[in-house]
Amino acid sequence: MTTQDSGPPDVFPAENRTLLLKNADVVVTMDKERREIRNGSVYIEGNTIVSVGTEADVPQTADRVIDLEGHIVIPGLINTHHHMFQTLTRAVPNAQDGELFKWLTTLYPIWKHLTPEMMGVATKTAMIELMLSGCTTSSDHQYIYPNGIKLDDSIEAAREMGMRFHACRGSMSVGVSKGGLPPDSIVEDEDVILADTRRVIETYHDSSRGAMTRIVVAPCSPFSVTEKLMRDSAALAREYGVSLHTHLAENDSDIEYSLKNFNKTPAKYVEDLGWVGHDVWHAHCVKLDDYGMKLFARTNTGVSHCPSSNMRLGSGIAPIRRMLDSGIHVGLGVDGSASNDSSDMIGEARQALLLQRVGFGPEALTARQALEIATLGGAKTLNRDDIGALAPGMMADIAVFRLNTISMAGANHDPVAALVFCNPGNVVYNIINGRVVVDNSKITTVNETSVIEQQNAFSYQLATLSNMTAVPY
Ligand SMILES: [Zn+2]
């Protein structure tokens, strides 16, 4: 089976430019009825989906037509937690086997050498990997700003890549001398943090439907900023109507720190600070207690589940089944590349399914539920209703995987489940905001080979600056 394709490759979607995806073996809509349409089509005008259905429901001509016989079409995956700069420090020898706090204190001295150029290339590296794995929207929790780095570096890279982006203005203000975890050399003054956060919101935040760039206020974690900064951040976010994000209840040391320093559980701490609501999502919550579970459900507070990272750092198994049963909004995150060390979103859905089963039995999470967390769940977590499903009026964010591959062979009876149970490999097409950013398996917006070369050069430079044992290739 071949993919028939008509029309020129997309440069950028003109407002009225039309794109038809037709003849797909199955289109997974994640719409209200959770329809899975056999022999499905999706018709797109500009950046918006106009119709989804069988051949009879959808116009059969367009400026560009892609025949998808032998393929599965899903809503673009939504990554709710990442630290893209960490792609420069994957598999660092001394950080391969430690738990969260040991892992962090090994990496901080390396990260202090990061530069704006490194940040741009690392962001592109993460985004190429994400896009090839079906991701169309990503957040990035950027909390380290040495050597003139600004959040603008990440936003510029995202714009070049064509990725829908929630840029989290992270921060750290409590260094070792004040009882925190990071070295003093990489923490910022709280007034500077708040002023810069205000600046990036005013410069970049787009609150409109279909926004490609949103800013999020995101102190790194309760153990790296003061209670005052947490409160001031919440007030700032609400002043502008932007979301809030941080790490919470990640492992036992994190709980210990909270009890020792605040005399409160993480859930009680964030409740008292105003860090709950539909505009807040917390990463991990592996150790969220019953009180926190009820609190998050009642307030529509979101959780970003990062199963690979939780396994990599031995943090534990987040109670996702119970969270879903309680009505908590759960999204999926790959987390930073120093604790995953991969940005494979469809692979992460598989990890979520497997890890819940290790903890809570084989019925804890189905393949379709894992896929729903990775799409609709992510949209709710990011406080959006314009992405995460394929339906008229939704933004045209779509991932297409080939079914007739060796790793999927033998699973034709249920290609939707196979996407999570098997290893589907990279997408053939990835469409973001109507733009084809992966076309016939190739990234169209940047030169992938050149990004890899720059990334490896920067990574080696970082290793050398940090006196880390490194082998040049
Ligand atoms: Zn993280």
Boltz pocket constraint, residues with backbone or C-beta under 6 A from the ligand:
constraints:
  - pocket:
      binder: B
      contacts: [[A, 81], [A, 82], [A, 83], [A, 141], [A, 247], [A, 283], [A, 335], [A, 336]]
      max_distance: 6.0
